[in-house]
Amino acid sequence: MPECDEIRSAGSDEARLLRPLWREAFGDTEEFMACYEARMFRPDRVELAVRDGEIVSMLTVLPAVLRTEEGGTFPSGCVYGVATRTQYRGQGLASRLLSAAVRKRIGHELDCMAVVPDTPELFPYYGRTMEAHTAFYVREVQVTARQLSEAPARCPAAVEAEDYWRTRSRNLQGHTYLEWDRNAVDFQKELCRQEGGDLFCFPDVPDCCAAAERRHDGTLLVHELLAPEEQLAGCLAGLMRQMGCSAAEVRLPAWSGAVLGGRMEPFAMLAGRMLPEAQKAYLGFDFA
């Protein structure tokens, strides 16, 4: 197997050099890449594989904090944007980057690291390369406006990242979850705005918040919906009304949303710390 020249952290002037890889691997827009560079790129967070002077594989470790229902607080990270140039795939470069990221961080500045597999088939892969286990779950719900017609619609209002962060933290207190910092929440806000959505709170329901965007087919994609159980239907109905959507795909914590139906699914994995499966930890939005 050919060896790459170097596995290393990014340089401070290399953010724009990652754009061809973002574009090739994910089809990302210039607007997205500029948003990532401004809000999330830090050289020490990015691991690169370089061959003949060309960046051929990359990943980013986003900063986070794991908070547990017992009151524990653990410095954490979340692997993001794992990508390899097409002609170099199948050579183990991403695996080497993941292993390097784990060795460099866990047991040093980080207690643990999360990763969100893009497909179910990738769960075993991250289990091997990062020694990670499934720890985070979500409830996925598909719903129509007709199904929510009896719910009293609550009016959402777009909010700044700081306000959303406070509401999110208040709602998730007492559960095991990954807490994003303000920059990450602001990153998600801008990604939602690029797709015709935003971060929302609900003035009539102080503990409700949602991160949502409008898909090109007119359906609503809700990356996160947090609210007291009795208010979920009304908050979702109001959000769908304001966004002009007759159907929605919604992601909620595993312990929430039984009133809306749906199914519980594994969502993300954790390396470095074992969590009891019964806790069904929550990660939330994943900046996709």
N, C-alpha and C positions, 0 to 999 in steps of 0.2 A: 504494500500500500504506500503510495507516495506520501512523503512527509511535507507538511507546510513549513515554511521558513520560520514562522514565529507565532506564538500564542502570547498576546500581551494586552494590556489596557489601552484604551484609545488615547490619542494625544488631544490636547486642548483645541487644536486647530483642525480636527478631523471630522467634525460633525457633518459638514456638507459632503464629505467624501463617502458617507454612508448612503447617500440618496440613491445611487444606482441600485444598491442592494435592497433598500426598502421598496423601490419601484418594481424591481424584478420579482421579488418574493411575494409581495403583498398587493401590488398595483396601487400603492398609495399616491395621493396627489401631492403637488408642491405645497399646497396649503397645510396638509397634514404634517409633512416633513418639517416645515418651518415651525409649526406648533410644537412638535417634539423637541426640536433643537432649542427653542426658546424656553420651554418649561421643564423638560425632563432630562436633557442631555447633560451629563457630567462625565468627564473623562474617566474617573475612577469607577463609575458604574457600568462601563461598557467594556466587554471582552471581545477581542478581535483575533481572527486567524488571517495571517498575511502570507501570501506566496508571491515571490518575484516582485515585491513591492505593491501588490494589489490586494485590497481587502476582499477576502473571498467568503468569510463567514463572520457572524456577529451575534451578540445578545446583549441585552441591557438588564441590570438588576435594579428594579425600582425600590425605593425605600418605603418601609412600612413598619408597623408595630403590631405584634400579635397580642391581643387582650383575651384573657380567658374568663370564664364564668366564675372561677374561684378568686378572681382579682389579680391574677398574674399579668405581668407586662414584660414582653420579650422583644428586643430589637430584631427586626426581620427584614426580609427583602422578597421581591417577587420577580421571577424571571420573565422577561418580556422581549418580544421581537426576535426570536431565534430564527436565523435565516442563513442560507448558504447559496452562493451562486450556482446556477443550474449545472454547469459543467463540472463542478466540484462535489456534487452531492454523492452520497454513498461511500465516501471515503473516511467517515468518522470524525469530521471536523467539528460538527455541532456537539457531538459527544465529548470531545476533548475540551471544548469551551465550557460546557456544563460542568464537567469534572473540575476544571480549573477554577470556575466561579465558586463551587462548593468548597474546595480546599482552601481557597484564599479567604473566604468570608466566615463560614460557619466555625464557631469556636474562637473567633477573633472579634471582629466588630459586630457580627450577627449571631444570634442564637439559632435561627432557622431560616429557611427559604421556601417560598411557595412557587408553584408553577401551574399554569392553566393549560392542559393539553388541548390542542385544537380539535382533535377527534378522539373518540373512545379508544381507537387502536393505539394511540400514543401513551396511554396510561402505563402499560408495561414498559415502554421505552424509558420514560422518566423514572419509573421505579428502578430500573437497572442503572441508568447513568447517574442519577442523583441519590439513589437509595431513598427515594421518596415513597410515601404511602398516601392513599386517598384520605383526605381530612375535611375537605370543604364540599358542601352540598347545596343545591338550590331546589326550589319548587318552580317548575316551568308551567305556565298557564297560557292557553290560547282562548281568547274570549271575544265576543262581539258586543257591539253597543246594544243590540236587542236584548242580550242576556242580562245587561245591567240596567234595563229601562226602569226598573222599580227602585233603583238605588237613588237617594238624594245626591245629585251631582255637586261635588265640592270644587270650588273655583281655584285653580292653581295660579301661582305667581312666580315668574322667573326670579331667581335670587343669585347673589354672588357666592363664590366658592366658600368663603368663610362662614356665611350663614348656613349653607348646606352642610358643611362639615360639623357645625355645632348640632344641628338637628339630627344628623346621622348618628353622631356619637351618643346623643341622649337616647335615641331610639334603641340602639344596640347594647346599651349598658346592661350588664348582667348576663350577656351571652358571650360565647367564644367567637371572635371575629378578627379580621385583618383591618386595622385602621390605616387609612391612607393619610399622608400629610396634605397640607393645604395646596401645595403646588400640584400634586397628583389630582386632587379634586378639581382644581382650575383647569388642568389638562383635559379631564373628562368633560368639563363644561364646554370648552372650546370644540372638542370633537362632536358633542351633541349639537352645538350651534352650526357647525359646518354641514350638518344633515337636517337642518330645519327644526331642531329641538332645543333643549336647554336643561339646566338643573332647576327643579321646581320645589317650592314649599307651598303649603296650603294654609292661608291665614285663619280659616275656620277650624283647622285641625292642626294644632301646634306641633304635634309629634309625627306628622306625615311629610315625607319628601320622596322625590322621584327623579331619576335621570332618564331622559327619553329623547328619541329622535323619530323623524318621519321617514319611512322607507320610500324608495322610488315607486313602489307599487301602491302607495297610499296607506299601508298598514302602519300601526304604531309599534315601535320597538322600545320596550321599557327595560333598560339595563338593570334598574334597581327600583323597587317600590317598597318603602318602609312606612308602616302605619299600624295603629291599633287594629286588631282583627275586625272589630265592628265598623271601622271606617274605610276599610280597603276598597270595597265596591264603590262607595261614593267618590273616593279620591280618584280611582281609575276612571269612573264614568265622566268626571269633570275634566280629567286630562284628555280623554279621547274626544270629548266635545270641543275643547279649546283647540286641539291639534287637527280637528276635522277628519278624524279617522273612525271608520265603522268596525274595524277589527284590530286586535292588539295581541302581541306576543310579550309576555311579562315574566320577569325573573324576580323571585322573592326568596328570603331565607327559608330553609327547609322547615323550620318550626312555624312559619307563617303561611297564611293564604289558603287554609283548608276550605274556607267559605267559597273560594273561587274554583276549587277543584284542582285539576292539573296533576302532575306527577313529580315525585322527588327524583333528582338525578345527581350522580357524582359530578363535581364541577372542577375541583382543583386538588393538588397534592401538596404535601409538606415534607421537607427534608430537614433533619437535625433535631426534631422534637416529635415524640409520639403524642397524639391526642386521642382520647377515648372516642370510639366511633359514635357512641350514643350522644355525644355533644353536637354532632352535625354542625361543625364550624361554618362560618359564613365569610366569603371573600368579597362578594358584591361585584361592582363593575370592573371590567378587565381591559378597558381602553381599546377595544376592538372597533 
